[in-house]
Amino acid sequence: MTNNHSSTFSAIHILIYLRQSLLDAVDQNDVDTLHNLARVFDMLWDFVDKEKIHGGVGRILENLGNAAREYARGIGWKSIIPSEEEIRSALQNEQADR
């Protein structure tokens, strides 16, 4: 018996995974990974902008991208890393608006 909920993933799962990767890179002071994550967040933000997706997802991506860049530069103390709940809420609200 398969559980569809546990066998599928969504943008929420992807962003939470990327958030955790960001936190791990911060803990390890892995500057290369932080730069790579910043590029990923920028690409996702470009997609959201191009597709005219409104709501909190743009803010979430902006905060994650800024945090990755700032931690790579050694100024992460001024960063905002959204919580898992903020990510869920932003994307669930986006899905509800469609």
C-alpha positions in Angstrom: 0.0 0.0 0.0 1.4 3.4 -1.0 0.9 6.6 0.9 0.6 9.3 -1.8 1.3 12.0 0.8 4.7 10.6 1.8 5.7 9.5 -1.7 5.4 12.9 -3.4 7.2 16.1 -2.8 6.4 19.7 -3.5 7.9 23.1 -3.5 7.4 23.2 0.3 9.6 20.1 0.6 12.2 21.4 -1.7 12.5 24.8 0.1 12.6 23.2 3.5 15.4 20.9 2.2 17.3 23.9 0.8 16.8 25.8 4.0 18.3 22.9 5.9 21.2 22.8 3.5 21.7 26.5 4.2 21.8 25.9 7.9 24.2 23.0 7.5 26.5 25.2 5.3 26.4 28.0 7.9 27.3 25.6 10.7 30.2 24.2 8.7 31.2 27.6 7.4 31.1 26.1 3.9 31.5 29.2 1.7 31.3 27.3 -1.6 28.0 25.7 -0.7 26.7 29.1 0.5 27.6 30.7 -2.9 25.9 27.7 -4.7 22.8 28.0 -2.6 22.6 31.8 -3.2 22.6 31.0 -7.0 19.9 28.4 -6.6 17.7 30.8 -4.5 18.3 33.5 -7.2 17.2 31.2 -10.0 14.1 30.2 -8.1 13.3 33.9 -7.4 13.8 34.6 -11.1 11.3 31.9 -12.0 8.8 33.2 -9.4 9.1 36.7 -10.9 8.9 35.5 -14.5 5.8 33.4 -13.8 4.2 36.3 -11.9 3.7 34.2 -8.8 2.6 36.5 -6.0 2.5 36.0 -2.3 5.1 35.3 0.3 7.2 32.8 -1.7 9.2 35.7 -3.2 10.0 37.1 0.2 11.0 33.6 1.4 13.4 33.2 -1.6 14.7 36.7 -1.1 15.5 36.1 2.5 17.1 32.7 1.9 19.2 34.1 -0.9 20.3 37.1 1.1 21.2 34.9 4.0 23.3 32.6 1.9 25.2 35.6 0.4 25.6 37.3 3.8 26.9 34.2 5.6 29.3 33.6 2.7 30.6 37.2 3.2 30.8 36.7 7.0 28.0 39.0 7.9 25.2 36.5 8.4 24.3 38.0 11.8 22.0 40.4 9.9 20.3 37.7 7.9 16.7 36.4 8.2 16.4 32.7 7.7 12.7 31.8 7.4 11.4 29.1 9.6 9.9 25.9 8.2 6.5 27.1 9.3 7.0 30.4 7.5 7.9 28.5 4.3 4.9 26.2 4.7 2.6 29.1 5.3 3.9 31.2 2.4 3.5 28.3 -0.1 0.2 27.0 1.2 -1.2 30.6 1.0 0.1 30.8 -2.6 -1.6 27.5 -3.5 -4.8 28.6 -1.9 -4.8 31.8 -4.0 -4.7 29.9 -7.3 
